[in-house]
Amino acid sequence: MGDPPGGYGALSPHRESHIHDVCAAVSDVRAERRTRPLVGEAAACVELMAAARCQVAAI
């Protein structure tokens, strides 16, 4: 997918780095879920949001 055309505009390189970290965490959870039995869409969404929140909290 990648960055939007023109980058993130007014965001500092530090914030862009955090955006990439959050996206990477979500991507990792999505990839991991592909190897586990599906529990349901709601559970998958909760897990993805938790991964994103964890990365955002680290900012």
mmJSON file of the N, C-alpha and C atoms, coordinates in Angstrom:
{"data_MODEL":{"atom_site":{
"group_PDB":["ATOM","ATOM","ATOM","ATOM","ATOM","ATOM","ATOM","ATOM","ATOM","ATOM","ATOM","ATOM","ATOM","ATOM","ATOM","ATOM","ATOM","ATOM","ATOM","ATOM","ATOM","ATOM","ATOM","ATOM","ATOM","ATOM","ATOM","ATOM","ATOM","ATOM","ATOM","ATOM","ATOM","ATOM","ATOM","ATOM","ATOM","ATOM","ATOM","ATOM","ATOM","ATOM","ATOM","ATOM","ATOM","ATOM","ATOM","ATOM","ATOM","ATOM","ATOM","ATOM","ATOM","ATOM","ATOM","ATOM","ATOM","ATOM","ATOM","ATOM","ATOM","ATOM","ATOM","ATOM","ATOM","ATOM","ATOM","ATOM","ATOM","ATOM","ATOM","ATOM","ATOM","ATOM","ATOM","ATOM","ATOM","ATOM","ATOM","ATOM","ATOM","ATOM","ATOM","ATOM","ATOM","ATOM","ATOM","ATOM","ATOM","ATOM","ATOM","ATOM","ATOM","ATOM","ATOM","ATOM","ATOM","ATOM","ATOM","ATOM","ATOM","ATOM","ATOM","ATOM","ATOM","ATOM","ATOM","ATOM","ATOM","ATOM","ATOM","ATOM","ATOM","ATOM","ATOM","ATOM","ATOM","ATOM","ATOM","ATOM","ATOM","ATOM","ATOM","ATOM","ATOM","ATOM","ATOM","ATOM","ATOM","ATOM","ATOM","ATOM","ATOM","ATOM","ATOM","ATOM","ATOM","ATOM","ATOM","ATOM","ATOM","ATOM","ATOM","ATOM","ATOM","ATOM","ATOM","ATOM","ATOM","ATOM","ATOM","ATOM","ATOM","ATOM","ATOM","ATOM","ATOM","ATOM","ATOM","ATOM","ATOM","ATOM","ATOM","ATOM","ATOM","ATOM","ATOM","ATOM","ATOM","ATOM","ATOM","ATOM","ATOM","ATOM","ATOM","ATOM","ATOM"],
"id":[1,2,3,4,5,6,7,8,9,10,11,12,13,14,15,16,17,18,19,20,21,22,23,24,25,26,27,28,29,30,31,32,33,34,35,36,37,38,39,40,41,42,43,44,45,46,47,48,49,50,51,52,53,54,55,56,57,58,59,60,61,62,63,64,65,66,67,68,69,70,71,72,73,74,75,76,77,78,79,80,81,82,83,84,85,86,87,88,89,90,91,92,93,94,95,96,97,98,99,100,101,102,103,104,105,106,107,108,109,110,111,112,113,114,115,116,117,118,119,120,121,122,123,124,125,126,127,128,129,130,131,132,133,134,135,136,137,138,139,140,141,142,143,144,145,146,147,148,149,150,151,152,153,154,155,156,157,158,159,160,161,162,163,164,165,166,167,168,169,170,171,172,173,174,175,176,177],
"type_symbol":["N","C","C","N","C","C","N","C","C","N","C","C","N","C","C","N","C","C","N","C","C","N","C","C","N","C","C","N","C","C","N","C","C","N","C","C","N","C","C","N","C","C","N","C","C","N","C","C","N","C","C","N","C","C","N","C","C","N","C","C","N","C","C","N","C","C","N","C","C","N","C","C","N","C","C","N","C","C","N","C","C","N","C","C","N","C","C","N","C","C","N","C","C","N","C","C","N","C","C","N","C","C","N","C","C","N","C","C","N","C","C","N","C","C","N","C","C","N","C","C","N","C","C","N","C","C","N","C","C","N","C","C","N","C","C","N","C","C","N","C","C","N","C","C","N","C","C","N","C","C","N","C","C","N","C","C","N","C","C","N","C","C","N","C","C","N","C","C","N","C","C","N","C","C","N","C","C"],
"label_atom_id":["N","CA","C","N","CA","C","N","CA","C","N","CA","C","N","CA","C","N","CA","C","N","CA","C","N","CA","C","N","CA","C","N","CA","C","N","CA","C","N","CA","C","N","CA","C","N","CA","C","N","CA","C","N","CA","C","N","CA","C","N","CA","C","N","CA","C","N","CA","C","N","CA","C","N","CA","C","N","CA","C","N","CA","C","N","CA","C","N","CA","C","N","CA","C","N","CA","C","N","CA","C","N","CA","C","N","CA","C","N","CA","C","N","CA","C","N","CA","C","N","CA","C","N","CA","C","N","CA","C","N","CA","C","N","CA","C","N","CA","C","N","CA","C","N","CA","C","N","CA","C","N","CA","C","N","CA","C","N","CA","C","N","CA","C","N","CA","C","N","CA","C","N","CA","C","N","CA","C","N","CA","C","N","CA","C","N","CA","C","N","CA","C","N","CA","C","N","CA","C","N","CA","C","N","CA","C"],
"label_alt_id":[null,null,null,null,null,null,null,null,null,null,null,null,null,null,null,null,null,null,null,null,null,null,null,null,null,null,null,null,null,null,null,null,null,null,null,null,null,null,null,null,null,null,null,null,null,null,null,null,null,null,null,null,null,null,null,null,null,null,null,null,null,null,null,null,null,null,null,null,null,null,null,null,null,null,null,null,null,null,null,null,null,null,null,null,null,null,null,null,null,null,null,null,null,null,null,null,null,null,null,null,null,null,null,null,null,null,null,null,null,null,null,null,null,null,null,null,null,null,null,null,null,null,null,null,null,null,null,null,null,null,null,null,null,null,null,null,null,null,null,null,null,null,null,null,null,null,null,null,null,null,null,null,null,null,null,null,null,null,null,null,null,null,null,null,null,null,null,null,null,null,null,null,null,null,null,null,null],
"label_comp_id":["MET","MET","MET","GLY","GLY","GLY","ASP","ASP","ASP","PRO","PRO","PRO","PRO","PRO","PRO","GLY","GLY","GLY","GLY","GLY","GLY","TYR","TYR","TYR","GLY","GLY","GLY","ALA","ALA","ALA","LEU","LEU","LEU","SER","SER","SER","PRO","PRO","PRO","HIS","HIS","HIS","ARG","ARG","ARG","GLU","GLU","GLU","SER","SER","SER","HIS","HIS","HIS","ILE","ILE","ILE","HIS","HIS","HIS","ASP","ASP","ASP","VAL","VAL","VAL","CYS","CYS","CYS","ALA","ALA","ALA","ALA","ALA","ALA","VAL","VAL","VAL","SER","SER","SER","ASP","ASP","ASP","VAL","VAL","VAL","ARG","ARG","ARG","ALA","ALA","ALA","GLU","GLU","GLU","ARG","ARG","ARG","ARG","ARG","ARG","THR","THR","THR","ARG","ARG","ARG","PRO","PRO","PRO","LEU","LEU","LEU","VAL","VAL","VAL","GLY","GLY","GLY","GLU","GLU","GLU","ALA","ALA","ALA","ALA","ALA","ALA","ALA","ALA","ALA","CYS","CYS","CYS","VAL","VAL","VAL","GLU","GLU","GLU","LEU","LEU","LEU","MET","MET","MET","ALA","ALA","ALA","ALA","ALA","ALA","ALA","ALA","ALA","ARG","ARG","ARG","CYS","CYS","CYS","GLN","GLN","GLN","VAL","VAL","VAL","ALA","ALA","ALA","ALA","ALA","ALA","ILE","ILE","ILE"],
"label_asym_id":["A","A","A","A","A","A","A","A","A","A","A","A","A","A","A","A","A","A","A","A","A","A","A","A","A","A","A","A","A","A","A","A","A","A","A","A","A","A","A","A","A","A","A","A","A","A","A","A","A","A","A","A","A","A","A","A","A","A","A","A","A","A","A","A","A","A","A","A","A","A","A","A","A","A","A","A","A","A","A","A","A","A","A","A","A","A","A","A","A","A","A","A","A","A","A","A","A","A","A","A","A","A","A","A","A","A","A","A","A","A","A","A","A","A","A","A","A","A","A","A","A","A","A","A","A","A","A","A","A","A","A","A","A","A","A","A","A","A","A","A","A","A","A","A","A","A","A","A","A","A","A","A","A","A","A","A","A","A","A","A","A","A","A","A","A","A","A","A","A","A","A","A","A","A","A","A","A"],
"label_entity_id":["1","1","1","1","1","1","1","1","1","1","1","1","1","1","1","1","1","1","1","1","1","1","1","1","1","1","1","1","1","1","1","1","1","1","1","1","1","1","1","1","1","1","1","1","1","1","1","1","1","1","1","1","1","1","1","1","1","1","1","1","1","1","1","1","1","1","1","1","1","1","1","1","1","1","1","1","1","1","1","1","1","1","1","1","1","1","1","1","1","1","1","1","1","1","1","1","1","1","1","1","1","1","1","1","1","1","1","1","1","1","1","1","1","1","1","1","1","1","1","1","1","1","1","1","1","1","1","1","1","1","1","1","1","1","1","1","1","1","1","1","1","1","1","1","1","1","1","1","1","1","1","1","1","1","1","1","1","1","1","1","1","1","1","1","1","1","1","1","1","1","1","1","1","1","1","1","1"],
"label_seq_id":[1,1,1,2,2,2,3,3,3,4,4,4,5,5,5,6,6,6,7,7,7,8,8,8,9,9,9,10,10,10,11,11,11,12,12,12,13,13,13,14,14,14,15,15,15,16,16,16,17,17,17,18,18,18,19,19,19,20,20,20,21,21,21,22,22,22,23,23,23,24,24,24,25,25,25,26,26,26,27,27,27,28,28,28,29,29,29,30,30,30,31,31,31,32,32,32,33,33,33,34,34,34,35,35,35,36,36,36,37,37,37,38,38,38,39,39,39,40,40,40,41,41,41,42,42,42,43,43,43,44,44,44,45,45,45,46,46,46,47,47,47,48,48,48,49,49,49,50,50,50,51,51,51,52,52,52,53,53,53,54,54,54,55,55,55,56,56,56,57,57,57,58,58,58,59,59,59],
"pdbx_PDB_ins_code":[null,null,null,null,null,null,null,null,null,null,null,null,null,null,null,null,null,null,null,null,null,null,null,null,null,null,null,null,null,null,null,null,null,null,null,null,null,null,null,null,null,null,null,null,null,null,null,null,null,null,null,null,null,null,null,null,null,null,null,null,null,null,null,null,null,null,null,null,null,null,null,null,null,null,null,null,null,null,null,null,null,null,null,null,null,null,null,null,null,null,null,null,null,null,null,null,null,null,null,null,null,null,null,null,null,null,null,null,null,null,null,null,null,null,null,null,null,null,null,null,null,null,null,null,null,null,null,null,null,null,null,null,null,null,null,null,null,null,null,null,null,null,null,null,null,null,null,null,null,null,null,null,null,null,null,null,null,null,null,null,null,null,null,null,null,null,null,null,null,null,null,null,null,null,null,null,null],
"Cartn_x":[0.836,0.0,0.882,1.701,2.636,2.053,2.897,2.504,1.588,0.776,-0.056,0.831,0.354,1.141,1.482,2.721,3.127,3.475,3.446,3.782,2.648,2.986,1.988,1.865,2.411,2.231,2.952,2.202,2.76,3.282,3.206,3.682,5.206,5.721,7.175,7.647,8.909,9.455,9.234,9.274,9.028,7.615,6.629,5.233,5.053,5.686,5.603,6.141,7.209,7.786,6.775,6.053,5.033,3.892,3.505,2.455,2.89,4.128,4.642,4.655,5.017,5.034,3.642,2.646,1.262,0.807,1.079,0.688,1.383,2.641,3.385,2.797,2.423,1.825,0.507,-0.315,-1.596,-1.359,-0.398,-0.077,0.409,1.228,1.715,0.568,-0.369,-1.522,-2.361,-2.578,-3.358,-2.684,-1.38,-0.651,-0.719,-0.593,-0.658,-2.037,-3.073,-4.447,-4.72,-4.009,-4.217,-3.796,-2.94,-2.468,-3.247,-4.179,-4.994,-6.432,-7.149,-8.574,-9.326,-10.275,-11.075,-12.01,-12.056,-12.942,-14.163,-14.009,-15.094,-14.543,-15.301,-14.853,-14.725,-15.638,-15.578,-14.291,-13.931,-12.698,-11.476,-11.512,-10.395,-10.251,-11.353,-11.311,-10.778,-11.203,-10.725,-9.216,-8.731,-7.3,-6.5,-7.002,-6.315,-6.291,-7.404,-7.466,-6.543,-6.469,-5.58,-4.123,-3.738,-2.374,-2.085,-3.039,-2.863,-2.783,-3.684,-3.672,-2.359,-1.837,-0.578,0.55,0.597,1.624,1.417,0.167,-0.118,0.221,-0.055,0.242,1.737,2.535,3.997,4.558,3.726,4.196,4.499],
"Cartn_y":[-1.176,0.0,1.241,1.455,2.57,3.87,4.888,6.226,6.885,7.854,8.582,9.413,9.702,10.546,11.872,12.268,13.521,13.379,12.171,11.947,12.322,12.629,12.948,14.433,15.238,16.684,17.292,17.831,18.618,17.769,16.465,15.631,15.603,15.605,15.534,14.111,13.97,12.627,11.685,12.243,11.438,10.859,11.686,11.216,10.216,10.469,9.524,8.167,8.177,6.927,6.18,6.909,6.277,5.717,6.429,5.927,4.604,4.548,3.305,2.184,2.497,1.483,0.923,1.803,1.363,0.477,0.912,0.126,-1.23,-1.257,-2.52,-3.461,-2.929,-3.762,-4.36,-3.549,-4.039,-5.086,-4.83,-5.783,-7.111,-7.045,-8.267,-9.08,-8.403,-9.114,-9.743,-9.009,-9.556,-10.796,-10.76,-11.905,-13.096,-12.821,-13.878,-14.526,-13.722,-14.262,-15.207,-15.036,-15.921,-17.353,-17.536,-18.882,-19.492,-18.75,-19.243,-19.412,-20.32,-20.461,-19.159,-18.857,-17.652,-17.798,-16.769,-16.748,-15.899,-15.011,-14.123,-12.759,-12.031,-10.712,-9.741,-9.812,-8.895,-9.114,-10.362,-10.663,-10.186,-10.338,-9.882,-8.367,-7.653,-6.185,-5.747,-6.412,-6.081,-6.28,-7.37,-7.656,-6.622,-6.259,-5.247,-3.899,-3.517,-2.23,-2.228,-3.368,-3.452,-3.291,-3.877,-3.735,-2.282,-1.629,-0.216,0.656,0.412,1.204,1.049,-0.165,-0.43,0.403,0.462,1.25,2.748,3.198,4.623,5.023,4.153,4.449,4.611,3.974,4.048,5.384,6.177,7.458,8.451],
"Cartn_z":[0.0,0.0,0.0,1.024,1.03,1.52,1.461,1.907,0.885,1.34,0.387,-0.544,-1.762,-2.668,-1.997,-2.051,-1.424,0.045,0.566,1.964,2.893,4.114,5.134,5.397,4.511,4.623,5.794,6.729,7.819,8.981,8.87,9.971,10.01,11.202,11.366,11.029,10.698,10.437,11.623,12.839,14.042,14.034,13.703,13.64,12.495,11.367,10.253,10.671,11.446,11.941,12.81,13.657,14.499,13.655,12.631,11.738,11.122,10.672,10.091,11.13,12.381,13.435,13.699,13.757,13.981,12.82,11.601,10.43,10.42,10.796,10.835,11.882,13.045,14.089,13.624,12.985,12.466,11.382,10.511,9.451,10.035,11.08,11.726,12.31,12.965,13.551,12.448,11.362,10.24,9.675,9.491,8.947,9.907,11.191,12.195,12.224,12.081,12.118,10.952,9.866,8.715,9.018,10.016,10.36,11.51,12.082,13.191,12.733,13.385,13.042,13.317,12.464,12.639,13.832,14.646,15.803,15.493,14.564,14.181,13.842,13.061,12.628,13.79,14.741,15.89,16.677,16.9,17.64,16.863,15.553,14.715,14.809,14.77,14.876,16.228,17.279,18.624,18.701,18.136,18.172,17.372,16.201,15.393,16.091,16.678,17.376,18.602,19.291,20.442,20.031,18.903,18.416,18.066,17.406,17.048,18.299,19.268,20.502,21.243,21.282,21.972,21.354,20.029,19.358,19.58,19.544,19.744,21.183,22.132,23.54,23.757,22.918,23.063,22.556,21.908,21.339,22.441],
"occupancy":[1.0,1.0,1.0,1.0,1.0,1.0,1.0,1.0,1.0,1.0,1.0,1.0,1.0,1.0,1.0,1.0,1.0,1.0,1.0,1.0,1.0,1.0,1.0,1.0,1.0,1.0,1.0,1.0,1.0,1.0,1.0,1.0,1.0,1.0,1.0,1.0,1.0,1.0,1.0,1.0,1.0,1.0,1.0,1.0,1.0,1.0,1.0,1.0,1.0,1.0,1.0,1.0,1.0,1.0,1.0,1.0,1.0,1.0,1.0,1.0,1.0,1.0,1.0,1.0,1.0,1.0,1.0,1.0,1.0,1.0,1.0,1.0,1.0,1.0,1.0,1.0,1.0,1.0,1.0,1.0,1.0,1.0,1.0,1.0,1.0,1.0,1.0,1.0,1.0,1.0,1.0,1.0,1.0,1.0,1.0,1.0,1.0,1.0,1.0,1.0,1.0,1.0,1.0,1.0,1.0,1.0,1.0,1.0,1.0,1.0,1.0,1.0,1.0,1.0,1.0,1.0,1.0,1.0,1.0,1.0,1.0,1.0,1.0,1.0,1.0,1.0,1.0,1.0,1.0,1.0,1.0,1.0,1.0,1.0,1.0,1.0,1.0,1.0,1.0,1.0,1.0,1.0,1.0,1.0,1.0,1.0,1.0,1.0,1.0,1.0,1.0,1.0,1.0,1.0,1.0,1.0,1.0,1.0,1.0,1.0,1.0,1.0,1.0,1.0,1.0,1.0,1.0,1.0,1.0,1.0,1.0,1.0,1.0,1.0,1.0,1.0,1.0],
"B_iso_or_equiv":[0.0,0.0,0.0,0.0,0.0,0.0,0.0,0.0,0.0,0.0,0.0,0.0,0.0,0.0,0.0,0.0,0.0,0.0,0.0,0.0,0.0,0.0,0.0,0.0,0.0,0.0,0.0,0.0,0.0,0.0,0.0,0.0,0.0,0.0,0.0,0.0,0.0,0.0,0.0,0.0,0.0,0.0,0.0,0.0,0.0,0.0,0.0,0.0,0.0,0.0,0.0,0.0,0.0,0.0,0.0,0.0,0.0,0.0,0.0,0.0,0.0,0.0,0.0,0.0,0.0,0.0,0.0,0.0,0.0,0.0,0.0,0.0,0.0,0.0,0.0,0.0,0.0,0.0,0.0,0.0,0.0,0.0,0.0,0.0,0.0,0.0,0.0,0.0,0.0,0.0,0.0,0.0,0.0,0.0,0.0,0.0,0.0,0.0,0.0,0.0,0.0,0.0,0.0,0.0,0.0,0.0,0.0,0.0,0.0,0.0,0.0,0.0,0.0,0.0,0.0,0.0,0.0,0.0,0.0,0.0,0.0,0.0,0.0,0.0,0.0,0.0,0.0,0.0,0.0,0.0,0.0,0.0,0.0,0.0,0.0,0.0,0.0,0.0,0.0,0.0,0.0,0.0,0.0,0.0,0.0,0.0,0.0,0.0,0.0,0.0,0.0,0.0,0.0,0.0,0.0,0.0,0.0,0.0,0.0,0.0,0.0,0.0,0.0,0.0,0.0,0.0,0.0,0.0,0.0,0.0,0.0,0.0,0.0,0.0,0.0,0.0,0.0],
"pdbx_formal_charge":[null,null,null,null,null,null,null,null,null,null,null,null,null,null,null,null,null,null,null,null,null,null,null,null,null,null,null,null,null,null,null,null,null,null,null,null,null,null,null,null,null,null,null,null,null,null,null,null,null,null,null,null,null,null,null,null,null,null,null,null,null,null,null,null,null,null,null,null,null,null,null,null,null,null,null,null,null,null,null,null,null,null,null,null,null,null,null,null,null,null,null,null,null,null,null,null,null,null,null,null,null,null,null,null,null,null,null,null,null,null,null,null,null,null,null,null,null,null,null,null,null,null,null,null,null,null,null,null,null,null,null,null,null,null,null,null,null,null,null,null,null,null,null,null,null,null,null,null,null,null,null,null,null,null,null,null,null,null,null,null,null,null,null,null,null,null,null,null,null,null,null,null,null,null,null,null,null],
"auth_seq_id":[1,1,1,2,2,2,3,3,3,4,4,4,5,5,5,6,6,6,7,7,7,8,8,8,9,9,9,10,10,10,11,11,11,12,12,12,13,13,13,14,14,14,15,15,15,16,16,16,17,17,17,18,18,18,19,19,19,20,20,20,21,21,21,22,22,22,23,23,23,24,24,24,25,25,25,26,26,26,27,27,27,28,28,28,29,29,29,30,30,30,31,31,31,32,32,32,33,33,33,34,34,34,35,35,35,36,36,36,37,37,37,38,38,38,39,39,39,40,40,40,41,41,41,42,42,42,43,43,43,44,44,44,45,45,45,46,46,46,47,47,47,48,48,48,49,49,49,50,50,50,51,51,51,52,52,52,53,53,53,54,54,54,55,55,55,56,56,56,57,57,57,58,58,58,59,59,59],
"auth_comp_id":["MET","MET","MET","GLY","GLY","GLY","ASP","ASP","ASP","PRO","PRO","PRO","PRO","PRO","PRO","GLY","GLY","GLY","GLY","GLY","GLY","TYR","TYR","TYR","GLY","GLY","GLY","ALA","ALA","ALA","LEU","LEU","LEU","SER","SER","SER","PRO","PRO","PRO","HIS","HIS","HIS","ARG","ARG","ARG","GLU","GLU","GLU","SER","SER","SER","HIS","HIS","HIS","ILE","ILE","ILE","HIS","HIS","HIS","ASP","ASP","ASP","VAL","VAL","VAL","CYS","CYS","CYS","ALA","ALA","ALA","ALA","ALA","ALA","VAL","VAL","VAL","SER","SER","SER","ASP","ASP","ASP","VAL","VAL","VAL","ARG","ARG","ARG","ALA","ALA","ALA","GLU","GLU","GLU","ARG","ARG","ARG","ARG","ARG","ARG","THR","THR","THR","ARG","ARG","ARG","PRO","PRO","PRO","LEU","LEU","LEU","VAL","VAL","VAL","GLY","GLY","GLY","GLU","GLU","GLU","ALA","ALA","ALA","ALA","ALA","ALA","ALA","ALA","ALA","CYS","CYS","CYS","VAL","VAL","VAL","GLU","GLU","GLU","LEU","LEU","LEU","MET","MET","MET","ALA","ALA","ALA","ALA","ALA","ALA","ALA","ALA","ALA","ARG","ARG","ARG","CYS","CYS","CYS","GLN","GLN","GLN","VAL","VAL","VAL","ALA","ALA","ALA","ALA","ALA","ALA","ILE","ILE","ILE"],
"auth_asym_id":["A","A","A","A","A","A","A","A","A","A","A","A","A","A","A","A","A","A","A","A","A","A","A","A","A","A","A","A","A","A","A","A","A","A","A","A","A","A","A","A","A","A","A","A","A","A","A","A","A","A","A","A","A","A","A","A","A","A","A","A","A","A","A","A","A","A","A","A","A","A","A","A","A","A","A","A","A","A","A","A","A","A","A","A","A","A","A","A","A","A","A","A","A","A","A","A","A","A","A","A","A","A","A","A","A","A","A","A","A","A","A","A","A","A","A","A","A","A","A","A","A","A","A","A","A","A","A","A","A","A","A","A","A","A","A","A","A","A","A","A","A","A","A","A","A","A","A","A","A","A","A","A","A","A","A","A","A","A","A","A","A","A","A","A","A","A","A","A","A","A","A","A","A","A","A","A","A"],
"auth_atom_id":["N","CA","C","N","CA","C","N","CA","C","N","CA","C","N","CA","C","N","CA","C","N","CA","C","N","CA","C","N","CA","C","N","CA","C","N","CA","C","N","CA","C","N","CA","C","N","CA","C","N","CA","C","N","CA","C","N","CA","C","N","CA","C","N","CA","C","N","CA","C","N","CA","C","N","CA","C","N","CA","C","N","CA","C","N","CA","C","N","CA","C","N","CA","C","N","CA","C","N","CA","C","N","CA","C","N","CA","C","N","CA","C","N","CA","C","N","CA","C","N","CA","C","N","CA","C","N","CA","C","N","CA","C","N","CA","C","N","CA","C","N","CA","C","N","CA","C","N","CA","C","N","CA","C","N","CA","C","N","CA","C","N","CA","C","N","CA","C","N","CA","C","N","CA","C","N","CA","C","N","CA","C","N","CA","C","N","CA","C","N","CA","C","N","CA","C","N","CA","C","N","CA","C","N","CA","C"],
"pdbx_PDB_model_num":[1,1,1,1,1,1,1,1,1,1,1,1,1,1,1,1,1,1,1,1,1,1,1,1,1,1,1,1,1,1,1,1,1,1,1,1,1,1,1,1,1,1,1,1,1,1,1,1,1,1,1,1,1,1,1,1,1,1,1,1,1,1,1,1,1,1,1,1,1,1,1,1,1,1,1,1,1,1,1,1,1,1,1,1,1,1,1,1,1,1,1,1,1,1,1,1,1,1,1,1,1,1,1,1,1,1,1,1,1,1,1,1,1,1,1,1,1,1,1,1,1,1,1,1,1,1,1,1,1,1,1,1,1,1,1,1,1,1,1,1,1,1,1,1,1,1,1,1,1,1,1,1,1,1,1,1,1,1,1,1,1,1,1,1,1,1,1,1,1,1,1,1,1,1,1,1,1]
}}}
